[in-house]
Amino acid sequence: MKTLLNSNKRFQDKTKKTSVRLQDLLILSVKNLIPLFILLFFYSEAIDSKTISVCTNCTVNSVKQAISISQNGDTIKIQSGTYQEGFLPITKSISIIGETGVVIDGLKQNHVFGVYANGVRLQNLKIIGSGISDLSEFAGVYSEKANDCFFTNLVLEDNVYGFYLAETSGCTLKDNISIGNAENEVLGGNGIHLWSSNHNKIIGNQLQKHRDGIYLEFSENLEIEGNQSEENIRYGMHFMFSGHNQFNKNIFKNNSAGVAVMYSKNITMEENQFIENWGESSNGILLKDIADSKLLKNRFEGNTIAVFADGITNIEFLQNDFINNGWGIKILGNTDHNQIKDNNFIKNVFDVSTNTKSTTNEFINNYWDHYEGYDLDKDHIGDVPHKTIHFFGYWIAVYPFLMVLYESPVVLFLQGIEKAFPIVTPIEFEDQHPRMKERI
């Protein structure tokens, strides 16, 4: 009896081990098959995808017809010519690529292209003639709730909005040109407009004659680099409620105002140029209610006001050049705990202006071409503090209409008194250790 029980137990153990080995082999087989299934899936997609040619004498002679017969993964190639298409909605993951000389005309009806699918690519096209409306925001290229779109080498003309992206992610706008038709802020649209769109790239685009060259609202984690925005009737670029962004190496030139960054935080602004944004109240950059951000190695030249700071906190101004502006920095009394360090202030009418007599902001190791101090120990740092705000500059900030007295005999007399009695200048605005030479 005992022998029979032992024999039965050995049989059960062998059966159990065999079952475990079979289970392991099954799992291993499935793991090995998964890559094969994935490979076969993409291979079948590649086999099924096709190229559709469009030309005026082809069997397919309109872009709209090509889109209607296309499938996911297809490429539409358009030969040179003008195609009067009206509105072109895209609901498939396709690419549309043009030869030199392709013009797509939206006939002033609606958006020209409406992109509603992931992975759409538009390349080498001239896109003209979006609709005009008081109620709708028609664009040359409109994309909504789409991911991974890629728009490159497009020329957009005579559209209210150039690009309008709503709730998109992972899209790239690269090396495009958008020339708007904005005549006023009410009817004009923006060159590139992003609403609630995150993780997108805006690189190397040229934007002209829009309301705002670039407009961002509720959009974060963007890369904005190498764009040129000029001759726009409001801002070269406009941020609203869009934190955790960076914009680098862009040029904002000859706009009514350069850039407005408003109600945002964690913004990095590096190596940009704010040039000739000139007008009665034009700014190179307006900083309104922003925090925890950095301006590094930017050039502000020929602006009415290079930087207008209103309600900003914990902002670093590092190694920027302020050259030939009306005002270098206008700091309102509601700005706190900002650091202005290692910047150059050269040939500005007023380097710094404020409407308050006290501040928590720091000025450290800046170069001021108006500095009249000395450096006896030859360490390239001034031995006496520099007074960044002059008597008349303070009163201009409080009472702007006094600007008509600039360089009048009365003002020159007051400036002479200020030199004799420097206590008039708010001491908190002094740079205690100014540079003797400009930073290169």
MIDONU-801157 format. One record per residue (C-alpha): x, y, z. Coordinates in steps of 0.02 Angstrom, whole numbers, padded with zeros to 5 digits, always signed. Example, Ala and Ser with C-alpha at 12.3 -4.5 7.8 and 13.67 -1.06 7.14 Angstrom:
// residues 2
+00615-00225+00390+00684-00053+00357
END
This chain:
// residues 440
+00000+00000+00000+00140+00121+00048+00231+00082-00114+00074+00121-00213+00053+00290-00126+00234+00339-00158+00217+00291-00340+00059+00397-00357+00146+00547-00275+00293+00533-00395+00173+00529-00541+00084+00686-00479+00249+00779-00456+00304+00735-00633+00136+00789-00702+00148+00955-00608+00324+00988-00671+00274+00946-00849+00127+01066-00836+00239+01207-00773+00362+01176-00916+00223+01179-01043+00157+01341-00969+00330+01420-00978+00350+01365-01157+00181+01439-01201+00225+01607-01123+00393+01609-01211+00311+01569-01378+00185+01711-01357+00325+01833-01312+00420+01783-01468+00267+01799-01578+00219+01975-01520+00362+02062-01615+00318+01957-01767+00137+02015-01759+00193+02196-01741+00311+02179-01889+00176+02099-01996+00054+02238-01949+00169+02377-02004+00225+02280-02156+00045+02258-02211+00017+02445-02182+00167+02484-02292+00107+02364-02426-00068+02438-02424-00012+02622-02427-00002+02704-02599+00044+02865-02685-00093+02963-02772-00038+03087-02906-00139+03244-02937-00124+03358-03089-00242+03456-03199-00232+03323-03337-00225+03170-03224-00364+03048-03188-00366+03126-03014-00369+03312-03052-00418+03387-02884-00349+03377-02707-00524+03350-02640-00545+03196-02751-00376+03128-02697-00419+03148-02513-00586+03060-02537-00506+02904-02614-00354+02899-02498-00329+02782-02351-00226+02795-02193-00041+02799-02235-00063+02860-02414+00035+03003-02492-00043+03129-02610+00082+03212-02727+00023+03368-02818+00101+03431-02979+00124+03617-03012-00034+03718-03040-00173+03814-02955-00310+03708-02877-00471+03798-02831-00532+03681-02697-00632+03772-02564-00632+03685-02394-00525+03527-02381-00564+03423-02225-00439+03284-02184-00498+03141-02074-00364+03014-02121-00180+02997-02077-00110+03051-02245+00029+03158-02318+00000+03295-02447+00158+03353-02535+00169+03479-02676+00294+03514-02812+00360+03690-02839+00219+03804-02895+00070+03717-02813-00065+03840-02754-00216+03782-02654-00358+03910-02657-00490+03902-02520-00605+04019-02619-00643+04123-02462-00765+03991-02400-00701+03916-02237-00534+03849-02177-00429+03798-02325-00365+03638-02240-00455+03565-02090-00349+03431-02006-00446+03311-01893-00336+03155-01894-00171+03108-01814-00008+03104-01911-00059+03219-02054+00084+03297-02153+00068+03452-02265+00223+03503-02361+00277+03619-02504+00111+03706-02534+00053+03885-02558-00113+03904-02468-00224+04055-02500-00400+04118-02476-00475+04068-02308-00649+04127-02267-00682+04293-02179-00807+04301-02036-00852+04400-01880-00905+04237-01794-00783+04102-01853-00593+04098-01847-00552+04036-02021-00373+03983-02056-00261+03926-02196-00224+03770-02093-00341+03725-01950-00309+03573-01839-00420+03515-01698-00396+03369-01576-00257+03297-01683-00087+03235-01632+00082+03222-01719+00039+03335-01865+00185+03404-01968+00169+03563-02071+00325+03620-02162+00378+03732-02308+00205+03805-02326+00173+03982-02389+00010+04054-02324-00059+04216-02397-00224+04307-02386-00290+04202-02242-00366+04278-02085-00272+04155-01973-00120+04066-02039-00114+03912-01927-00246+03878-01794-00213+03729-01679-00343+03682-01547-00313+03540-01424-00167+03468-01521-00010+03382-01457+00155+03331-01533+00134+03440-01688+00275+03531-01778+00263+03692-01878+00429+03717-01966+00499+03836-02097+00331+03908-02149+00288+04084-02207+00123+04166-02161+00080+04340-02225-00085+04402-02158-00213+04529-02213-00251+04609-02044-00308+04789-02052-00370+04801-01873-00372+04698-01713-00557+04653-01726-00557+04570-01897-00374+04521-01904-00313+04348-01855-00147+04279-01793-00007+04199-01891+00009+04048-01776-00129+04025-01647-00124+03887-01515-00267+03855-01395-00253+03718-01263-00113+03636-01362+00037+03560-01274+00205+03484-01324+00210+03567-01495+00358+03641-01590+00358+03808-01683+00525+03821-01772+00595+03934-01908+00434+04017-01966+00413+04192-02039+00257+04289-01988+00200+04458-02052+00050+04575-02054-00061+04478-01935-00144+04538-01775-00017+04439-01672+00123+04344-01756+00110+04203-01628-00030+04186-01500-00031+04056-01361-00171+04024-01237-00179+03881-01110-00034+03797-01202+00117+03724-01113+00282+03635-01144+00310+03717-01312+00473+03740-01406+00476+03906-01499+00640+03937-01588+00713+04031-01736+00553+04119-01791+00543+04296-01861+00386+04396-01822+00374+04573-01891+00254+04709-01947+00108+04638-01849-00023+04762-01793-00024+04710-01609+00110+04591-01543+00248+04491-01622+00204+04356-01495+00071+04349-01358+00065+04226-01211-00091+04205-01103-00100+04075-00963+00037+03972-01045+00172+03915-00924+00322+03798-00936+00373+03863-01107+00534+03919-01188+00566+04033-01333+00742+04053-01400+00832+04138-01545+00677+04224-01615+00670+04398-01692+00525+04515-01651+00546+04669-01758+00444+04823-01801+00281+04766-01722+00162+04882-01631+00231+04791-01479+00359+04652-01474+00302+04517-01353+00176+04505-01211+00199+04367-01081+00048+04370-00966-00020+04265-00822+00110+04128-00840+00258+04053-00749+00416+03954-00784+00457+04040-00949+00632+04039-01021+00671+04179-01144+00847+04162-01216+00945+04241-01360+00796+04329-01436+00801+04498-01523+00672+04633-01487+00705+04764-01618+00621+04930-01665+00454+04897-01584+00418+05082-01578+00260+05181-01544+00175+05287-01414+00169+05143-01289+00265+05003-01376+00366+04877-01278+00502+04759-01330+00423+04641-01204+00279+04663-01082+00290+04552-00927+00122+04550-00837+00091+04442-00683+00223+04311-00719+00339+04219-00599+00489+04104-00587+00557+04143-00760+00719+04193-00843+00773+04318-00978+00948+04272-01035+01060+04345-01172+00922+04440-01261+00949+04599-01363+00830+04746-01342+00867+04883-01467+00768+05032-01530+00608+05001-01430+00504+05134-01346+00512+05030-01185+00627+04879-01191+00548+04790-01040+00386+04840-00954+00372+04745-00789+00202+04740-00704+00169+04621-00559+00317+04506-00591+00402+04400-00458+00564+04302-00452+00621+04343-00629+00806+04338-00676+00871+04464-00804+01044+04397-00848+01168+04453-00982+01044+04551-01088+01087+04702-01196+00979+04859-01181+01033+04974-01322+00961+05138-01386+00788+05119-01310+00677+05254-01240+00669+05160-01075+00776+05009-01034+00666+04936-00897+00507+05009-00825+00474+04926-00658+00308+04960-00573+00294+04959-00384+00204+04790-00382+00359+04695-00442+00456+04601-00308+00613+04497-00283+00680+04506-00460+00865+04508-00503+00944+04616-00639+01123+04554-00658+01267+04565-00784+01167+04664-00914+01227+04805-01028+01134+04972-01028+01195+05077-01174+01126+05238-01252+00952+05225-01176+00860+05387-01136+00814+05313-00966+00898+05152-00910+00774+05115-00770+00610+05197-00724+00486+05165-00584+00333+05237-00497+00387+05186-00322+00520+05244-00199+00564+05073-00129+00593+04901-00203+00646+04723-00164+00725+04704-00336+00915+04688-00349+01034+04769-00474+01201+04678-00477+01359+04699-00584+01276+04783-00732+01365+04897-00855+01292+05074-00865+01360+05193-00995+01292+05337-00887+01400+05284-00740+01516+05423-00683+01608+05329-00545+01788+05269-00536+01888+05109-00511+02042+05146-00405+02085+04963-00370+02072+04916-00556+01959+04765-00528+01840+04823-00666+01703+04855-00538+01653+05032-00491+01705+05089-00317+01545+05187-00288+01365+05132-00322+01274+05183-00480+01107+05269-00463+00999+05182-00593+00853+05303-00581+00868+05489-00605+00755+05620-00530+00666+05664-00691+00649+05481-00742+00554+05446-00581+00432+05588-00609+00404+05539-00790+00348+05367-00730+00225+05446-00609+00168+05587-00725+00202+05537-00907+00144+05705-00976+00302+05784-00904+00400+05705-01047+00371+05866-01146+00496+05948-01028+00635+05826-01069+00801+05918-01091+00717+06085-01052+00815+06212-00947+00707+06168-00796+00749+05983-00806+00934+06017-00835+00932+06127-00679+00849+05987-00577+00978+05861-00640+01115+05977-00579+01033+05983-00407+01021+05793-00407+01209+05777-00432+01240+05893-00286+01109+05809-00176+01097+05627-00234+00986+05579-00087+00840+05624-00201+00863+05458-00295+00786+05301-00213+00934+05209-00138+00856+05036-00161+00875+05054-00349+01064+05073-00342+01185+04950-00421+01311+04932-00280+01446+04854-00391+01428+04916-00571+01542+04854-00709+01668+04976-00782+01665+04891-00952+01520+04819-01049+01500+04631-01049+01546+04554-01216
END
